[in-house]
Amino acid sequence: MENKIKEIINIVLEKNNKEKIEELNKEASLRDDLGMDSLDLAELTVRIEDEYDIDIFEDGIIDKVGEIIEKISKRGLK
Amino acid sequence: MKLFFHYKDRDITYENLIEDINKTEEINKYIFEKDPYEILKQLITSIINGNKITLLDSDFSKEELKNLEIIESELEKTYKNNNKVENIEDLFNKIEKNKDTWELTLYTSGTTGRPKKVRHNLESLTRGVKVSEKYKNNIWAFAYNPTHFAGLQVFFQAFYNQNPMIYIFDMNRKEVENVLRRYNVTHISATPTFYRTILPYIREVVPSVERATMGGEKYDKNLEAQLLKVFPNADLRNVYASTEAGSIFSAKGDVFSISPRIADKVRFAEDGELLIHKSLLGESDTFQLDEDWYRTGDIVEMIDESHFKFVSRKTEMINIGGYKVNPHEVEDEIKKIDGVVDVIVKARSNRITGNILVAEVKINDGIDKREKEKEITKILEKRLQSWKIPRIFTFVDNIELTRTGKKVRK
């Protein structure tokens, strides 16, 4: 699952002229470290929803890569 | 020395503003400018001269300007600044004297493909502005694009009360909390999307905020709770405003009330659509009035005679973080690209910006889809403002049509 998340994050970053990530660092901030703006975050949540049928911002605002992984794992999805 | 505007590392006082107005020799007929202070200075200078001017988004592309039917050479045209201002009182006297000939043209995304031109005079722009002793110590965070209607509303409310405005609209999000604290900001008005953008960066409460207003997008109850955590002393409000009519209703929670002042100028059609009397509107040749009533496209539910809730939108306009996009405009640009046979642009909802645009595209056989997606995005970046660019493309064999031949957008 982590590889898939990395792939989705990189699709969003690359398309919007931002630097791709090599490693999935769970502590990384989507906004500060990855440089995502609100449209990038909106695109990310829609792409993750298409893949896992889960809305990562359902219970409020999240900011760390690890929080996405946690949300998906909790649902028992791989 | 009262502060007028804070932008980047500049603190511009009302005295500085007057000096800068006096140094201004020419006023642009079209304000097409990035620097928000420059925009406001030009705007004020045009009012004291009673000029007719147009406000454009600084990121409009050549294609977008062409669609607005603006001729490039017109952008260079200027008026002479014939007025010198002595002090702040004199400034407001000159505004009062020349306001009747002043006119501001704005563009709003039209429902039928081409953007609509809306002309406002000072009266229609400042209808919602309140001036009194009570407001004289307010300190505003400026969190809208100053070329858009909501930004103008904040500007006039603050300016008429000679309040400072702290520009946080495109500020680095990490700095927002510090700036709110440093300037003791008391009032913020922004879209829900803007609040969602800054919230993760506000680590501690900002007690100075007395009022936080949300507008331009769907009401979000969760967001209210989050805002109260960081602005514990704030009174939260929602406003309903449009480029056509200005700021009309405000609400606590999601129930909007109709003030007795305009009660006879608001009506509800049989299907629940909110209608606004033409006397509350700016002027436009392209408004389609139903007798004397303007159809807002908003479907509402009446609670009682003077209260209602918004239920849905009747038009095809898509709200992306407070910016309304006409999907037809985006489709027209995509169709101009080589290899594209047909396209439909739709909304996908999400909790960050309300919606994003997604496009289904039919392309000629044998074209590499991943490459085409990148190419389309690159071309659109040059032609459209960023929020008008679809974020996800899917390639389809056929675009679904309704029986009347209209594209199925849902």
Contacts between the chains, C-beta under 8 A, distances in Angstrom:
chain1	res1	chain2	res2	distance
A	15	B	373	8.0
A	15	B	374	7.2
A	15	B	377	6.2
A	15	B	391	8.0
A	31	B	173	6.9
A	31	B	200	6.7
A	32	B	174	7.2
A	37	B	197	7.7
A	38	B	193	5.7
A	38	B	196	6.9
A	38	B	197	5.0
A	38	B	321	6.1
A	38	B	352	5.3
A	38	B	353	5.4
A	39	B	320	7.7
A	39	B	321	7.4
A	39	B	353	6.2
A	39	B	356	6.7
A	39	B	386	6.9
A	39	B	387	6.5
A	39	B	391	6.7
A	41	B	352	4.8
A	42	B	321	7.9
A	42	B	350	4.7
A	42	B	352	4.2
A	42	B	353	4.3
A	42	B	356	4.7
A	42	B	391	7.2
A	43	B	356	5.9
A	43	B	391	4.1
A	43	B	392	6.7
A	45	B	350	4.9
A	45	B	351	6.8
A	45	B	352	6.3
A	46	B	348	5.1
A	46	B	350	5.4
A	46	B	356	6.2
A	46	B	358	7.5
A	46	B	391	7.3
A	46	B	392	6.5
A	47	B	392	6.9
A	49	B	350	7.8
A	55	B	350	7.7
A	55	B	351	6.6
A	57	B	350	7.3
A	57	B	351	4.1
A	57	B	352	6.3
A	58	B	351	7.2
A	60	B	222	6.7
A	60	B	226	6.9
A	61	B	196	6.2
A	61	B	199	5.9
A	61	B	200	5.5
A	61	B	226	7.3
A	63	B	200	4.9
